[in-house]
Amino acid sequence: MFRAVHHTLAVVVFLSAGAGALAAEVNLNGVVGNKALLIIDGGKPRWLAVGETSPEGVKLVSITGETAVFEAGGQKQTIKMGQSERLSSGFASSGAQSVVLSASGGGHFVTTGQINGQSVQFMVDTGASFITLGGTDAKRLNINYANGQRIAMSTANGVVPAYRVKLDEVRIGSVLLNNVDGVVHPDTAMPVVLLGMSFLNRMEMKRDGETMTLKKRF
């Protein structure tokens, strides 16, 4: 179940369009020339150039000194260095939340998402019964797995101890699920969090070549 995956796998995530705008939390961390260093929705820092639009629908309009102007959902917002603002995004949920993933060169579907509001790297794994985390990610996310149900799970390395937990919130793009079953392997090093069937069973999954669409059912 645990396959070697490199963090450098390139994955592009597109959110579906429709009615009703979403929101994105934008933090301006730095400015160099015509580029701004941003953290969007608690994700990893990324550079955005003037005129460029992020996958979340946030466009960098201009930079003046330590101030940048952004546009999202047809509205502009000025943000100063070190400041955070919640911007209305031009993407939408259209009632049914969905996200489209693109396969990496190795054929895996890997994407950045959030567990309990904190950023994680997911890999879609239909062979995993639950969202599955290693001990390092669980500690970083402040998941008190020791209070969960202790179980034994079979892996390629034999039977290992694990803990069943409840994840309050799991988000990928515009798709948000609450109260999702997870498993923590405290003694196993995992480069990604496995997006298993406890999440995927609540999705309509459609693969078309190198893309996969996940649409929330309930």
C-alpha positions, 0 to 999 in steps of 0.5 A, a space after each residue: 500500500 505504501 509506494 515510493 512517491 517523490 514530492 516533485 511530481 507535478 500536478 495541476 488542480 483546476 476547480 470547476 466553474 459555476 454560480 456562487 463565489 468561493 473565498 481564498 485567504 491570501 497572505 503577502 510574504 514578500 516582493 521581488 521585482 514584479 513577483 509576489 510571494 504568497 501563501 494562499 489558504 494555508 498552502 505552501 509559499 508560491 511566487 506569482 508574477 504581475 498579470 498571473 492568476 493562481 489556480 484559486 482564481 487570485 490575480 496579481 494586478 500590480 506591485 508598488 513598493 511593499 504593497 500589491 493589488 490583487 483581483 478575485 471575483 471581479 473585485 480588487 483588494 490591496 494587501 501590504 507586506 505581512 498582511 492577510 486578506 480573504 478575497 472572493 474567488 472567481 471559481 465556484 462550487 455550482 452546488 455540487 463541489 468538484 475538483 479535477 486532478 491531472 496525473 503526474 508523469 508516473 501516473 499518480 494523482 497527487 495534489 495539495 489539500 488540507 486536513 483540519 485547516 492545515 496543508 498536506 500533500 495527498 495521493 489518490 489511493 483506491 487501495 487504501 480503506 482510509 485517509 492514511 497518515 504517517 506519524 510525522 504528518 499526524 504530529 504536525 497536524 496536532 492529531 492526538 492519535 493515541 486517543 484513537 482505536 489501536 488496530 493492526 494493519 497488514 502492509 508490505 512490511 508486515 503487520 504494523 500498529 496503527 490508530 483509527 481517528 476522526 478527521 474533522 475537516 478534509 478539503 481538496 480545492 472546493 471539495 470539503 468533507 467533515 468527519 472523515 475516517 483516518 488511520 495513523 501509522 505512527 512508526 511509518 515514514 510516508 512522503 504523502 498522505 494517502 487519499 483513501 476510500 473513506 474520502 473517495 466513497 463520498 465522491 463520484 469518480 470519473 477518469 478521462 485519460 490523464 485527468 480525474 474528476 472528483 464530485 462530492 455526493 454527500 
